Amino acid sequence: MKPVSTTNAPAAIGPYVQGMIVNGLFYSSGQIPLNPEGVMVEGSIEEQTHQVFANLKAVLEEAGSSLSQVVKTTVFIKDMNDFVVLNEIYAKHFGDHKPARSTVEVARLPKDAKVEIEVIAVVS
């Protein structure tokens, strides 16, 4: 197992790492809309989702992977009424690539985020 860490995404806020590489796969920790300095991006689901993707891209790059190598995502959303907007942003970031996905509405996320996303990706 090889831990992944980058200063281009927020540091873990608990006893975990940003991600782990095992047997050619990268497993990310859930990314919430904190900027790399650890400050919460307040605002709309759009703003928060774009920051989550910036964080995911940073940890994927550090792992030697990218969004195009993602095989599975898990999306945690605070309000399923935001699903359509989140889905549009999600689709823009992934383009033609469509990894497997689960989306779950949750009662609460860390730092009261509106969205959290984790990924599993192939490492080149």
N, C-alpha and C positions, 0 to 999 in steps of 0.2 A: 504494500500500500504506500502511495506517495501523496502526502498532503499538498494542496495547492493554495497559494496565498499571493495576493497582489495588492499593492497600494492604490491601484486604479479602481478599486471597489471598496466599499466599507468593510472594516475589520469585523470579525465575528463579535457579537455582543454577548456571548455566553461561552460555555466550555465546548466549543466545536470549531471546525475549520471552514473556510469558504468552500472547499470542495476536496474530493479525494479521487485519485486515479487508481483503479484496480483492474488488472487483466485487460488493458486496452480500452476501458470505459471510464469516463469522468462522471462522477456523481456530485452535483452541486448541492450546497446547503440552500435553503430557501432564501431568495433575495427579496428584500423589501425596499421601498423607495428612500433609502438613505444615500446621500452623496458620498464620495470617497472619504470625506472628512468626518463622516458619521452623523451628519446633520440631516434630519428628516425633511424631505421635499413635501411641503404642505401644498394643498390645492386639490385640483380635480383628479378624477380617475385617469384622465389622459396624461397629465403631468407625472403622476405617480407611476403609471405603467411604462412610460418612456424611460424613467430613471431605473426601474427594475430591469428593463432590457439593456440599458447602458451597463449596469452591474453584471448582468449575465454575460454580455459580450466580453467584458474585462476578465472575468474568471475563466471563461472558455478559452480566450486567447492565451492566458497564462498556462492553461492546461495543454495547449497545443491543439485546440479544437476550435469550433465556430458554431454559429446557429445552424449552418447547413449540415452539420454532423450530429445534430440533436436527434435522438431516436424517441424520446419520451419526455413530456412535460407534465407537471402537476401544477395547476393554478388554484390558488386559494383566494377567494374574493369575499369581501365583507358584505356586499349587497348585490344580489343577483340581478337587480334592476340595472346595474352597470355592465352587465354581460355583453350587450351589443357593442357598446363603445370599446370595451376592453378587447373584444374579439376583432374589431376593425384594426386596432393598433397592433395586436398580436399578428394578424395576417400580414400587415405591412412589414413587420420585422422579419418574418419568416419567408415572405415572398411565395414562390412556387413550392417551396419545401413544406411538407405537412407532417410533422412528427405525430406519433400517438399522443393523446392528451386526456387527462382527467381534469375536470373543473368542479370545485367544491365550494359552496357558500359556507362561511364560518362565522361564529358569533363575534370573534375578536382576533386580531392579529397583533404581533409585537409592535410596540410604539403606536398602536391604533392605526396602522397602515390600512389602506383600502384594498391592497393587492400584495400577494406574495407568489413568486414562481420559482420552482426548482426544476432542474433538467438532468437528464442522463444523456451523454453524448459519446460518440466514438472519438478516440484520440488517434490522430494520424501518426 
